[in-house]
Amino acid sequence: MTMTTQVSAEHIRAASDTVKKIRDEIAKVVVGQDRVVDQVIIALLASGHVLIEGVPGLGKTLLVRALARTFDGNFARIQFTPDLMPSDVTGHAMYDMKTESFKIRRGPVFTNLLLADEINRAPAKTQAALLEVMQEQQVSIEGKPIKLDPPFMTLATQNPIEQEGTYPLPEAQLDRFLLKIMIDYPDQQEECRLVHSVTNNQVGDSINVDAINSIVNAEHIVKLQNVTAQLTVDTRVSEYAVSIVRQTRDWPGITIGAGPRGGIALIRAGRAAAILNGHDFVTPDDIKDIAVAGLRHRIVLSPEMEIEGQTPDTILQNLLESVPAPRL
Amino acid sequence: MMMQRWWRPIIISWLVITLPVFLIINYFYYDRPLMAAFLFWWLLPVFDRIPMHFLSRALFGEVVSVRALLKNWTSVFLPHMIKSLTFYRLDFARSYNLPVWQLEKLKGRARAERSRVLKKLQYSSAVGLGLMCMMMEVIVFFGLFGLVMMFMPEYYAGQMALNLFEGEDVWWVGPLINLFVYLTFMIIEPFYVAGGFSLYINRRTELEGWDIEIVFRQLAQRLSQFSKAALLLITLALTAQVSFWSSEAVAKETSPVKKSVTSDGITNEQAKNTIQEIMDSDEFSNKKKIAGWYRKKKAEDEEDEDDDESSSKDSDFSLAGLDLFGNTLALSGQILLWMLVAALVVAGIYFYTKWRPVSGAGGRRGSGKAMPKSLFGMEITPESLPDDVGKAAMDLWNAGKIIEALSLLYRGALTTLMHRDGINLKGSATEGDCIRIVSQHAQKITQPTRDFFRMLTRQWQFAAYAHRLPNEQVMADLCNGWRQHFGAGS
């Protein structure tokens, strides 16, 4: 028993090849963050948004620029600050003296890839405006809804240090991100490679993304997303995903578990992971691989666990060790 | 809070039902007052149901009379009574669980599930409430004790001390202390129940979105007033003790002076001079020092008969009073310390069992030492396999049972890997995990066997998750390969 109609194996194979090429292109400039790159591509294929957490200077902007370049997409960046207004994000109507009419000035969200840098520095109102756009994929200016051009993906970043004066995202809004990706320092060998590539015959310290070739266009990405959405998911695999999510609600150490949106996220991300892994069907491994990234921002640890220094990742790893793999 | 609004009917109900029980217990255990107090304390979960019954109705506008309560005594007192007096007697969150038992009347799994949902987030508050009320009971008990001692004639105070600390039999001390116990529970217990009920209502409001937020805001407002009242009570109780000590000291200093002025109308100076003259006379100057051991209370008794030596008696009773408080404080400190030790042990056991799965050590989550009997819902014991797995799988294939045939091969391979090669596979291991674990055991499993296992797993995944079945040739290869890599002679 399956959840969806199947697409042809050729389409899936082609999609898988394209995705692998995109990954290879990004890997030319983003060094030592293979897992992060994979998870960002998974979110793109699943038409989701990601929240990236990591200290500054690990190549988050570079990653977004590189990804945008692989499909000739538009890229915009908003640096979130305490005085950022919702209209600075979405756009606004402006009176044009010449034509004596209001003109709509579109905000930076009208793009394919939006980097919302340090999203937790803006007040709740501005955050809510962006999160609404993420959910609805459209902007209302002066009461007029304007659809965003697909594909649209937000990559919001958070800095785990310097939390003073920030506005942490509430759980309900965190739920809107498909994945929360933790970006960490690369290992020594990869860092050496990174330093070498940045300093070799290069003026300044910015990494040049000119080396990245465009593999597809924006329309092609939408097609990839459609192929991904139609991938076969056996009922037992979806039950496995739901079991993991339900387990978070009963697990000691977790005060608030993931909601149904967590299970939906696991299936969506699992499909994209299957494409990335070259399958034309989703296996429990695809779900398990993405489970931590898909659920870490949807659970709230108990104070005892936080005092003990446990992280959502360690708790979820233990939880995954207890959920039986699908029964056959 | 609720108690502030309905304290009168609640206390009346409490008195009507518990006072006879208290009197009966004390009648039967007249000679063992400690036992009587213990029995009454042990029965508190039953008495808690009185305020709970009243509050649960009063909150929704129905005022229950004592008669109506007694009429429905079976539904009020009987549900889960045995449990509440045995397994759950020492549960600090008793008043929080009580609505589930008494009002919802849930049983078995439904009750456990309900309690689990309710306990999430609020349980620690409920336990905190229990601990706080216990402390309050201790304070109120000693406050009452101090208050009564303060107004008690010194003769009786001394007798009380003799009874408590010298073991002398004074008939009225035991019942009096039990009365303090009764009053303490009468004052605190309804608050404890009301607090637990408020937490329960609050949790249900969170869970079910009861549209009574405004009402609870009003309740919270009253709660703050109650807190002030409780603080006042504690202050009064403590002040009673302190003022008792201080009054003792003041009395000793001032009473002789006042007596001399009022009775004879002479000044202090004159009195001193006269005393000095008398003391210097021959009759009083013949001083003799006698040293020896004697029982203090006997001396006190003798002194009681002689009115002239009343000042000496006063001094002894003052010391007895101080001793009493010192010893009482020491005893209560000791009790509290032991309770703390017991609480720490219980907390240690509780947290160990609670967090064991989180830390991933031992227990039902699996340490990985024991071989699971089933994996992916399949039997994986050697006994569950046919003698010739390859042949049995081919027979299933020929019978059109393709999934079953592949399942048998895959199950057989896992069983052999676990029992023949000693590879540990957890119940949570997915197919990919199994391949990874097998590839890590290169010294135990040969490369061709690992390759075959990978191929078999792949075919199994195709069949199970993609519904893509192998053709006959692939199936025959799998059966032959199985015999070669996992069969008896391999």
Interface residues (C-beta under 8 A of the other chain):
Chain A: T2 T232 D234 R236 V237 D250 W251 P252 G253 T255 H279 D280 F281 V282 T283 P284 D285 K288 E304 M305 Q310 I315 N318 L320 E321 S322 V323 P324 A325 P326 R327 L328
Chain B: R116 K120 L121 F351 K354 W355 P357 V358 S359 G360 R365 G366 L375 F376 G377 M378 S407 K426 G427 S428 A429 T430 E431 G432 D433 Q461 F462 A464 Y465 A466 H467 R468
